[in-house]
């Protein structure tokens, strides 16, 4: 008797991963770089799963400040995914992707250390994978994260602050105040401006001009973008101590933990840093050796730049072991991925760029800022489909 051939299990699979480099150029500058040539990578992970009559596609992009990473994706990370046995990338049920297995596949044959650019490439694809996973489960990503890694109940109301105050050709204090006033009119109560691109007296004048127009209950944060050596960082710390600032951000080089640790002796108010640390190990070195204070300081690790949410989960575990609460994390980047993580895992909030880097920044259409908080809508995945100008660009890549 001839037995019938054994039927192989039916698994979902990734059909294709597409990538495109897109410009987000602007004439603005901070203390270290200008954005006249800035780009990012837009990624689409196309699956064979259909939900609500449409093929499920996960989307991702990297945060501003690190440029597109298409070549690394095309040469290393996308081929590894497409060459993998499809079942090896799936969860135990075979009906959805397993982000941790996908991450391990991308990182295969990569040596430890050196987290500058590949972390951005992997983090961008990782974002798209999580978007696809949540869409396949037909849940908002924040709900999925709360169920898998949180307390089961997301907090859809998330703190956001308005990042701006860049240096701009011809921009004077009046224009700076007008910019900040527009943020206040939109519902923000915490705003941020750049320092370090001018002299200390000039920056003090700019800071005081903004403080002079802030209503009671509103706060100002300042960001040096890693510009200062120790002596300059201390000089600014002494000058800034007279103001009640929300935080003093990234005074020195992000890897100069000794500078950051020394600075705490001169600045008792809150400080913030971490947006340019791209791995759990670098984040661990910051909390071990950087003198950061878990009762007042803020950590700004950005999953889109630092190997994605898979690595960010490792970072959160590490922080807990060192006595830090996730509520002290307010990620850099201003994207909806970090909003979803904040809602699902209890972060302290997220950055926002109300007028910059569009359409990639911002919130789904109709979401309003009230008291520097937004309430996330119940959209499957990260929620990109709720932002018309953004999803139009994304679908142009995927379809």
C-alpha positions in Angstrom: 0.0 0.0 0.0 1.3 3.4 -1.0 0.9 6.0 1.7 -0.2 9.5 0.7 2.5 12.1 0.9 2.7 13.8 4.2 1.1 17.3 4.1 3.5 19.9 5.2 2.3 22.5 7.7 1.1 25.8 6.3 3.1 28.7 7.7 2.9 32.4 7.0 6.0 34.0 5.5 7.7 37.2 4.6 7.3 37.7 0.8 9.6 40.7 0.4 11.4 43.4 2.3 11.6 46.7 0.5 13.7 49.7 1.4 13.9 53.3 0.1 16.0 56.3 1.1 14.0 59.4 1.4 15.0 63.1 2.1 14.0 64.9 5.3 16.2 67.9 4.6 15.8 71.2 6.4 17.9 74.4 6.8 17.9 74.0 10.6 21.0 73.2 12.7 21.8 72.2 16.2 25.1 72.7 18.1 26.7 69.9 16.1 25.1 69.3 12.7 22.9 70.8 10.2 20.0 69.0 8.5 20.5 70.2 4.9 21.4 66.7 3.6 19.4 64.6 6.1 17.8 61.3 4.9 16.1 58.3 6.4 15.3 54.8 5.4 11.7 53.7 4.8 11.1 49.9 5.0 8.2 47.7 4.1 8.0 44.1 5.3 5.5 42.4 3.0 3.8 39.3 4.3 1.4 36.7 2.8 -1.2 37.3 5.5 -4.4 39.2 4.7 -6.4 41.1 7.2 -9.6 43.1 6.5 -9.2 42.5 2.8 -5.6 43.9 2.5 -2.2 42.2 2.6 -0.4 42.8 5.9 2.6 45.0 5.4 4.7 46.2 8.3 6.4 49.6 8.0 9.4 51.1 9.7 11.7 54.1 9.4 14.7 55.4 11.3 14.7 58.5 13.4 16.3 61.8 12.2 19.9 62.5 12.8 21.5 59.3 11.5 20.8 59.2 7.7 19.4 56.3 5.7 21.0 52.9 6.0 19.9 51.3 2.7 23.2 49.9 1.7 23.7 48.0 4.9 20.1 46.6 4.7 20.5 45.6 1.0 23.9 44.0 1.5 23.5 42.2 4.8 20.2 42.3 6.7 17.5 41.9 4.1 19.3 39.0 2.3 19.7 37.1 5.6 15.9 37.3 6.2 15.0 36.3 2.7 17.5 33.4 2.7 16.3 32.0 6.0 13.9 29.0 6.1 10.5 30.8 6.6 9.5 28.7 9.5 12.6 29.7 11.4 11.3 33.2 11.7 7.9 32.3 13.2 6.4 31.9 16.6 5.6 28.4 17.9 2.2 28.4 16.3 3.6 29.3 12.9 0.9 31.9 12.3 3.0 35.0 13.1 6.5 36.3 13.0 8.7 36.1 16.1 10.5 39.4 16.4 13.3 37.9 18.5 14.0 35.1 15.9 13.9 37.7 13.1 16.4 39.9 15.1 18.7 36.9 15.7 18.6 36.1 12.0 19.6 39.6 11.1 22.4 39.7 13.6 23.9 36.4 12.5 27.7 36.7 11.8 27.9 40.1 13.4 30.6 40.7 16.0 29.7 42.4 19.3 30.6 46.1 19.7 30.6 48.9 17.2 27.0 49.9 17.3 27.0 53.1 15.2 25.3 52.3 11.9 24.1 48.7 11.8 22.0 49.3 14.9 20.0 51.8 12.8 19.6 49.4 9.9 18.4 46.6 12.2 16.3 48.9 14.3 14.4 50.2 11.2 13.6 46.7 10.0 12.7 45.6 13.5 10.1 48.4 13.7 8.5 47.1 10.5 8.4 43.6 11.9 6.6 44.6 15.1 4.1 46.6 13.0 3.4 43.5 11.0 3.2 41.3 14.1 0.6 43.5 15.7 -1.4 43.8 12.5 -1.5 40.1 12.1 -2.9 39.8 15.6 -5.2 42.7 14.7 -4.2 44.6 17.8 -2.6 48.0 18.5 1.1 47.4 19.2 0.7 49.0 22.6 -1.9 46.5 23.5 0.2 43.6 22.4 3.2 44.9 24.3 1.2 45.4 27.5 -0.1 41.8 27.3 3.3 40.2 26.5 5.7 42.3 28.5 3.8 44.7 30.7 1.0 44.5 33.2 -1.7 43.6 30.6 -3.3 47.0 30.5 -1.8 49.8 28.4 -2.0 53.5 29.4 -3.1 55.1 26.1 -2.5 58.6 27.5 1.1 59.5 26.9 3.2 62.5 27.8 4.8 64.4 24.9 6.9 67.5 24.7 7.6 69.7 21.7 11.2 69.7 20.4 12.3 72.7 18.4 14.2 75.9 19.0 16.8 75.0 16.4 19.3 77.5 15.0 18.1 78.9 11.7 19.6 81.5 9.4 18.3 84.9 10.4 16.3 83.6 13.3 16.1 86.1 16.2 14.7 85.9 19.7 11.3 87.1 18.6 11.0 84.3 16.0 12.1 81.8 18.7 9.4 83.0 21.0 6.8 82.9 18.3 7.8 79.3 17.6 7.4 78.3 21.2 4.1 80.1 21.4 2.8 78.0 18.6 3.7 74.8 20.5 1.8 76.1 23.6 -1.2 76.9 21.4 -1.2 73.3 20.2 -1.5 72.0 23.8 2.1 71.4 24.8 3.2 72.5 28.3 6.9 71.4 27.9 9.0 72.7 25.1 12.7 72.2 24.2 15.2 74.4 22.5 18.8 74.0 21.3 21.9 75.5 23.0 25.6 75.2 22.3 25.5 76.6 18.8 26.2 80.1 20.1 28.1 81.6 22.9 27.0 81.1 26.5 25.8 84.8 26.9 23.8 84.5 23.6 22.3 81.2 24.7 21.4 82.7 28.1 19.7 85.5 26.3 17.7 83.1 24.1 16.7 81.0 27.1 15.6 84.0 29.1 13.5 85.2 26.2 11.6 81.9 26.0 11.2 81.7 29.8 9.8 85.3 29.8 6.8 84.2 27.7 6.1 80.8 29.2 2.8 80.7 31.3 2.8 79.3 34.8 2.9 75.5 34.8 4.9 75.4 31.5 8.5 74.2 31.4 11.6 74.6 29.1 14.2 71.9 28.4 17.5 72.7 26.7 19.7 70.4 24.5 23.4 70.8 23.7 23.6 67.8 21.4 26.9 66.6 22.8 28.8 69.7 21.9 30.6 70.6 25.1 34.0 69.6 26.6 34.0 69.3 30.4 34.9 72.9 31.2 32.2 74.3 28.9 29.6 71.8 30.2 30.4 72.9 33.7 30.2 76.6 32.7 26.8 76.0 31.2 25.7 74.0 34.2 26.5 76.9 36.6 24.7 79.3 34.4 21.6 77.1 33.9 21.3 76.3 37.6 19.6 79.7 38.1 16.6 78.5 35.9 14.0 75.9 36.7 14.6 73.9 33.5 12.8 70.6 32.7 16.2 69.2 31.9 19.8 69.9 30.6 20.3 67.5 27.8 23.4 65.8 26.3 26.0 68.2 27.5 29.0 66.3 26.2 29.9 63.4 24.0 27.5 60.6 24.6 30.2 58.1 25.3 32.1 60.4 27.7 30.6 58.9 30.9 33.2 60.6 33.1 32.1 64.0 31.9 28.5 63.1 32.6 29.4 61.8 36.1 31.4 64.9 36.9 28.7 67.2 35.8 26.3 66.0 38.5 28.6 67.7 41.0 27.7 71.1 39.3 24.1 70.6 38.3 21.6 69.4 40.8 18.5 69.8 38.6 17.4 67.1 36.1 19.7 66.1 33.2 18.9 63.9 30.2 21.0 61.8 27.8 21.1 58.5 25.9 19.7 59.2 22.4 23.1 58.5 20.8 23.7 55.2 22.7 22.7 52.3 20.4 22.9 49.1 22.5 21.9 47.7 25.8 25.6 47.4 26.7 26.2 51.2 26.1 23.1 52.0 28.0 24.4 49.8 30.9 27.7 51.7 30.9 25.8 55.0 31.1 23.9 53.9 34.3 27.0 52.2 35.7 29.5 55.0 35.1 27.7 58.1 34.0 26.5 59.3 37.4 22.8 59.4 36.2 20.3 59.8 39.1 17.2 57.6 38.9 15.2 59.9 41.1 15.4 62.9 38.7 17.3 62.3 35.4 15.9 61.1 32.1 17.1 58.4 29.7 16.5 59.0 26.0 17.4 55.7 24.2 15.6 55.5 20.8 14.7 52.0 19.7 14.7 53.0 16.0 18.4 53.8 16.3 19.4 51.1 18.7 18.6 47.7 17.2 14.9 48.1 17.6 12.4 47.0 20.2 14.0 43.6 20.8 17.1 45.3 22.1 15.0 48.0 23.9 13.3 45.2 25.9 16.8 44.0 27.0 17.6 47.6 27.9 14.5 48.0 30.0 15.3 44.7 31.8 18.8 46.0 32.5 17.5 49.3 33.8 15.2 47.5 36.3 18.2 45.5 37.6 20.0 48.8 38.2 17.1 50.4 40.1 15.6 52.5 37.2 11.9 52.7 36.4 10.8 52.6 32.7 9.0 55.8 33.7 12.3 57.6 33.6 12.7 56.9 29.9 11.5 59.5 27.4 12.8 58.4 24.0 14.3 60.6 21.3 12.9 60.5 17.8 9.3 61.7 17.8 7.9 58.7 16.1 4.8 56.5 16.7 6.8 53.4 17.6 8.1 55.0 20.8 4.6 56.2 21.5 3.3 52.6 21.3 6.1 51.4 23.6 5.4 54.2 26.1 1.7 53.3 26.2 2.3 49.6 26.4 5.3 49.4 28.7 4.9 52.5 31.0 7.6 54.8 29.7 7.7 58.4 30.8 6.6 59.8 27.5 8.0 60.6 24.1 9.6 63.4 22.1 7.5 65.2 19.4 8.6 67.4 16.4 5.4 69.4 15.6 6.8 71.1 12.4 9.8 69.1 11.4 10.7 65.8 9.6 7.3 65.4 8.2 5.4 63.2 7.4 7.4 60.8 9.6 6.9 62.6 12.9 3.7 63.4 14.6 0.5 61.5 15.5 -2.4 59.9 13.7 -4.9 62.4 12.2 -7.3 63.8 14.8 -5.1 63.1 17.8 -4.8 66.3 19.8 -2.3 67.4 22.4 -3.9 68.4 25.7 -1.8 69.3 28.7 1.3 67.9 26.9 -0.4 64.5 26.6 -2.0 62.6 23.7 -4.4 59.6 23.8 -3.5 57.0 21.3 -6.3 55.7 19.0 -7.1 52.0 18.7 -5.4 51.3 15.4 -3.8 47.9 14.5 -0.1 47.9 14.5 1.9 51.0 15.3 -0.9 53.1 13.9 0.7 54.5 10.7 -2.6 53.9 8.8 -4.1 56.7 10.8 -1.8 59.4 9.4 -2.9 60.0 5.8 0.3 61.8 4.5 2.5 59.1 6.0 0.7 56.0 5.0 0.4 57.3 1.5 4.2 57.3 1.2 4.5 53.9 2.9 2.0 52.3 0.6 3.7 53.7 -2.5 6.8 51.8 -1.4 4.9 48.5 -0.6 2.3 48.4 -3.4 
